[in-house]
Amino acid sequence: MDKTKVILGPFDVALEEPVYFKIEPNTDGKTIKSVDMINGFVHRGIESIVLKKNFLQNLIITEKVCALCSNNHPFTYCMAVEKIANLSLPERALYLRVVADEIKRIASHLFNLGMLSHLIHNKTLMTQLLETREDFQDLKELIWGNRMDLSANTIGGVKFDLDTKLMTTIKETLDKNKSKIEAFIALFETNETLITRLRGVGTLSYEDALKLGVVGPVARASGVNNDVRKRAPYAAYDKLSFDVMLQKDGDVLSRAKVRLYEILESMKLLHQALDALPDGDVVLPTRTLIPEGEAISRTEAPRGELVYYLKTNGSQKPERMKWRVPTYMNWEALKVMMPNNSIDDVALIFNSIDPCISCTER
């Protein structure tokens, strides 16, 4: 082993998933000069598996790509299939897709913030964030029967519906937790201990964010306005009002604040979607044979832009499927974020991009 390098991973208690960091320290031995990363430890061959399954079976396969983005994968996949088949979905289904996606986004952001608190050894804050998340986990279980993989989407619509009682429960959960989120925001904006620990750590400038093509909260924390929900609306987002949350400093603190602000925007979107939920079917009444064609679809997953490419040949199995996940784009930015930071902050900076290695490797 090169004694001038610091090795972290591929299996380490501070990292969410297996990844190998080779860190070259500066002469002080405490800060980072450069970093090289290797992944590929959990490759599952999903892009090959989906070619052997029919379009409906792939709803389950795509949902298994990633737990925290598990709603967006089948959602984006369905959009690609529907584009090829030229399907027009019921309006109610489009609104219900927004409901599932925003509840999932809130839970995902809270999990990342909880892990951030864990990495800075603030156990009280971690407990408060994850307890808040539990309300949304319980909500997911109540509506979809599962706390992670919702199976909410299907080709031509959604698999679930909301009655008055469920809609009331969603609104009560939102109202109960709004003040908690506002309190977390106040903490990240005013608590000097927290600000001192996170400010200036893992900085990514606006120019580097553009050059590297980063996505999601990572991009928006550096001032890049790239929210797909606003830039290329899908489902019912063009009928709903929300703001894109931007920060300019591009550090770990900014990325945390973007996620907290986005939770409030998700709550706003959920109230609007529930209040405007139209009557009608939740799925098209007949199953459609998928013709030959190709399509690209994209959504704003909790971690950022998720892109699906689908090519069909008239059989009822894909000819080619490929997806570009958010972590794939944010991964390279770590080589800019980490230099000149403390070696002790590697896991903290890594967590701030909300990484999903299994998404990236597939």
C-alpha positions in Angstrom: 0.0 0.0 0.0 1.2 3.5 -0.9 1.9 5.1 2.5 1.3 8.5 1.1 -2.4 7.7 0.5 -5.2 7.4 3.0 -7.6 4.6 2.1 -11.3 4.8 3.1 -13.7 2.0 2.2 -15.0 0.2 0.3 -16.7 -0.9 3.5 -16.7 1.7 6.2 -19.1 2.5 9.1 -19.3 6.2 8.0 -20.4 5.4 4.4 -23.9 4.4 3.4 -22.8 2.0 0.7 -19.6 0.4 -0.5 -17.2 2.8 -2.2 -13.4 3.1 -2.3 -11.7 6.4 -1.6 -8.0 6.8 -2.2 -7.1 10.2 -0.6 -3.8 12.0 -1.1 -3.2 14.3 1.8 -1.4 17.6 1.8 2.0 17.9 3.5 0.2 18.6 6.8 -1.3 15.1 6.7 -4.7 16.4 7.8 -6.2 18.0 4.7 -7.0 16.5 1.3 -4.8 17.3 -1.7 -6.7 15.0 -4.2 -9.1 12.1 -4.1 -9.8 9.2 -6.4 -12.9 7.0 -6.1 -13.7 3.5 -7.2 -17.2 1.9 -7.2 -18.7 -1.2 -8.8 -19.0 -3.3 -5.7 -22.7 -3.8 -5.9 -23.3 -4.1 -9.6 -26.5 -6.2 -10.3 -26.9 -6.2 -14.1 -30.3 -4.6 -14.0 -30.0 -3.1 -17.5 -29.7 -6.6 -18.8 -32.4 -8.1 -16.6 -35.1 -5.6 -17.8 -34.6 -6.8 -21.4 -35.8 -10.3 -20.4 -39.0 -9.0 -18.7 -42.2 -7.6 -20.2 -43.2 -4.0 -19.7 -45.4 -4.7 -16.6 -42.8 -6.9 -14.9 -40.3 -4.1 -15.3 -42.4 -2.0 -13.0 -41.1 -4.1 -10.1 -37.5 -4.3 -11.5 -37.2 -0.5 -11.9 -38.5 0.0 -8.4 -35.7 -2.1 -7.0 -32.9 0.1 -8.4 -33.0 2.4 -5.4 -34.9 2.6 -2.2 -35.0 6.3 -1.6 -35.8 7.1 -5.2 -37.9 4.0 -5.7 -41.0 5.9 -6.7 -39.2 7.9 -9.4 -37.7 5.0 -11.2 -41.1 3.3 -12.2 -42.6 6.8 -12.5 -40.0 7.8 -15.1 -40.1 4.4 -16.8 -43.9 4.6 -17.2 -43.6 8.0 -18.7 -41.3 6.6 -21.4 -43.6 3.7 -22.2 -46.6 6.0 -22.3 -44.8 8.4 -24.7 -44.0 5.5 -27.1 -47.6 4.2 -26.8 -49.0 7.8 -27.2 -51.2 7.4 -24.1 -53.1 10.3 -22.5 -53.6 9.6 -18.8 -56.6 10.5 -16.7 -56.2 13.9 -14.9 -56.7 12.3 -11.5 -53.8 9.9 -12.1 -51.5 12.8 -12.9 -52.3 14.5 -9.6 -51.9 11.3 -7.7 -48.5 10.8 -9.2 -47.5 14.2 -7.7 -48.8 13.2 -4.3 -46.8 10.0 -4.2 -43.7 11.7 -5.5 -43.7 14.6 -3.0 -44.4 12.5 0.1 -41.4 10.4 -1.0 -39.3 13.5 -1.5 -40.0 14.7 2.0 -39.0 11.4 3.6 -35.9 11.2 1.5 -34.7 14.7 2.4 -35.3 14.0 6.1 -33.3 10.9 5.9 -30.3 12.7 4.3 -30.5 15.4 6.9 -30.7 12.8 9.7 -27.5 11.2 8.4 -25.8 14.6 8.2 -26.6 15.1 11.9 -25.2 11.6 12.7 -21.9 12.4 10.9 -21.4 15.6 13.0 -22.3 13.7 16.1 -25.4 15.7 16.9 -27.6 12.8 18.1 -30.4 15.0 19.4 -30.9 16.6 16.0 -30.6 13.3 14.3 -33.3 11.8 16.5 -35.6 14.8 15.9 -35.2 14.6 12.1 -35.7 10.9 11.9 -38.7 11.0 14.2 -40.2 13.6 11.9 -39.5 11.3 9.0 -41.3 8.5 10.8 -44.6 10.3 10.4 -44.2 10.3 6.6 -43.0 6.6 6.7 -46.2 5.8 8.6 -48.2 7.8 6.0 -46.6 5.8 3.1 -47.5 2.6 4.9 -51.1 3.7 5.4 -51.6 4.7 1.8 -49.5 2.2 -0.2 -49.0 -0.6 2.4 -45.2 -0.2 2.4 -42.7 2.2 3.9 -40.2 2.3 1.0 -41.3 0.7 -2.3 -44.7 2.2 -2.9 -45.7 0.5 -6.2 -47.8 3.6 -6.8 -47.3 3.8 -10.6 -48.4 1.6 -13.5 -48.5 2.1 -17.2 -51.4 4.3 -17.9 -51.9 5.7 -14.4 -51.5 4.7 -10.8 -52.4 1.7 -8.7 -54.0 3.6 -5.8 -56.7 6.1 -5.0 -57.3 8.5 -2.1 -60.6 8.9 -0.3 -61.6 11.8 1.9 -60.3 10.1 5.0 -56.9 9.5 3.5 -56.6 13.1 2.2 -57.5 14.4 5.6 -54.8 12.3 7.2 -52.2 13.6 4.7 -53.1 17.2 5.4 -53.0 16.6 9.2 -49.6 15.0 8.9 -48.4 18.0 6.9 -49.8 20.5 9.3 -48.4 18.7 12.3 -44.9 18.7 10.9 -44.7 22.1 9.2 -43.7 23.8 12.4 -41.0 21.2 13.0 -39.5 21.8 9.6 -39.6 25.6 10.2 -37.8 25.0 13.5 -35.1 22.9 11.7 -34.7 25.7 9.2 -34.3 28.3 12.0 -31.7 26.0 13.6 -29.6 25.8 10.4 -29.9 29.5 9.8 -29.1 30.8 13.3 -27.3 28.1 15.4 -23.6 29.3 15.4 -22.3 25.8 16.4 -24.1 24.2 13.5 -23.2 26.9 11.0 -19.5 27.0 12.0 -19.3 23.2 11.5 -20.9 23.1 8.1 -20.2 26.4 6.4 -17.4 26.4 3.8 -17.1 22.6 3.9 -17.2 20.8 0.5 -17.7 24.0 -1.5 -18.8 23.7 -5.2 -18.9 27.0 -7.1 -21.6 28.0 -9.6 -19.1 27.7 -12.4 -18.0 24.2 -11.4 -21.6 23.1 -10.9 -22.4 24.1 -14.5 -19.2 22.6 -15.9 -19.7 19.3 -14.1 -23.5 19.1 -14.8 -24.5 18.4 -11.3 -28.2 18.0 -10.6 -30.8 18.3 -7.8 -30.1 20.0 -4.4 -26.4 19.8 -5.1 -26.8 22.1 -8.2 -29.4 24.3 -6.5 -27.1 24.9 -3.5 -24.6 26.3 -5.9 -27.2 28.6 -7.5 -28.0 26.5 -10.6 -31.8 26.6 -11.3 -32.4 23.2 -12.9 -35.5 21.7 -11.2 -37.1 19.5 -13.8 -40.5 20.0 -12.3 -40.2 23.6 -13.2 -38.0 23.5 -16.3 -39.8 20.6 -18.1 -43.1 20.0 -16.1 -44.6 16.5 -16.2 -47.6 14.9 -14.5 -49.6 17.8 -12.9 -46.7 20.0 -12.0 -47.6 22.6 -14.7 -50.9 23.2 -12.9 -49.3 23.7 -9.5 -47.4 26.6 -7.9 -44.0 26.2 -6.2 -40.7 27.9 -5.9 -37.3 26.5 -6.8 -35.0 26.8 -3.7 -31.6 28.2 -4.5 -28.5 29.0 -2.4 -25.3 30.5 -3.6 -22.5 29.2 -1.3 -22.4 25.6 -2.6 -21.2 24.1 0.7 -22.6 21.4 2.9 -24.7 23.9 4.9 -26.3 25.2 1.6 -27.1 21.7 0.5 -28.8 21.0 3.8 -30.8 24.2 3.7 -32.0 23.6 0.1 -33.4 20.2 1.2 -35.1 21.8 4.2 -36.7 24.6 2.1 -37.7 22.0 -0.5 -39.6 20.1 2.2 -41.8 23.1 2.8 -42.3 23.5 -1.0 -43.3 19.8 -1.2 -45.9 20.4 1.6 -47.3 23.3 -0.4 -47.5 21.1 -3.5 -49.3 18.4 -1.6 -51.9 20.8 -0.3 -52.5 22.1 -3.8 -52.7 18.7 -5.4 -55.2 17.4 -2.8 -57.3 20.5 -3.0 -57.4 20.4 -6.8 -57.7 16.6 -7.2 -60.1 16.0 -10.1 -62.7 13.3 -10.2 -62.3 10.4 -12.6 -60.3 7.3 -13.3 -56.9 6.6 -11.8 -55.7 4.4 -14.7 -56.7 3.8 -18.3 -59.3 1.0 -18.5 -57.6 -1.2 -21.0 -54.1 -2.6 -21.3 -52.2 -1.3 -24.3 -49.8 -3.2 -26.5 -46.6 -1.2 -26.8 -45.6 -0.4 -30.4 -42.1 0.0 -31.9 -40.4 3.3 -31.0 -38.1 5.1 -28.6 -38.4 7.7 -26.0 -36.6 9.7 -23.3 -38.3 10.8 -20.1 -37.1 12.6 -17.0 -38.3 13.5 -13.6 -36.9 15.4 -10.6 -36.0 12.6 -8.1 -35.1 13.6 -4.5 -31.4 13.5 -5.5 -32.0 15.3 -8.8 -32.7 14.7 -12.5 -33.4 11.1 -13.4 -33.4 10.3 -17.1 -34.8 7.1 -18.8 -34.1 6.0 -22.3 -36.4 3.3 -23.7 -36.3 1.6 -27.2 -39.0 -0.9 -28.2 -39.4 -3.2 -31.2 -43.1 -4.1 -31.2 -42.6 -7.1 -28.9 -43.8 -6.8 -25.3 -40.2 -6.6 -23.9 -37.8 -3.6 -24.2 -35.2 -3.8 -26.9 -33.0 -1.4 -24.9 -33.3 0.4 -21.6 -30.9 2.8 -20.0 -31.1 5.4 -17.3 -28.9 8.2 -16.0 -29.2 8.6 -12.3 -28.5 11.8 -10.2 -25.5 10.3 -8.3 -23.7 9.6 -11.6 -23.7 13.3 -12.3 -22.9 14.4 -8.8 -20.2 11.8 -8.3 -17.4 13.6 -10.1 -18.0 16.9 -8.3 -16.6 15.2 -5.1 -13.1 15.6 -6.7 -13.7 19.4 -6.6 -15.5 19.5 -3.3 -13.1 17.5 -1.2 -9.6 19.0 -1.8 -8.3 21.3 1.0 -11.0 20.0 3.4 -10.2 17.9 6.4 -9.8 14.2 5.9 -12.2 13.8 8.7 -14.9 15.5 6.6 -14.8 13.0 3.7 -18.0 11.2 4.9 -19.8 14.4 5.6 -19.1 15.9 2.1 -19.9 12.5 0.5 -23.3 12.4 2.4 -24.0 16.0 1.2 -24.5 14.8 -2.4 -27.1 12.2 -1.0 -25.2 9.4 -2.8 -26.8 6.2 -4.1 -24.2 3.8 -5.2 -26.6 1.0 -6.2 -28.5 3.5 -8.4 -25.2 4.4 -10.2 -23.9 0.9 -10.6 -27.1 -1.0 -11.4 
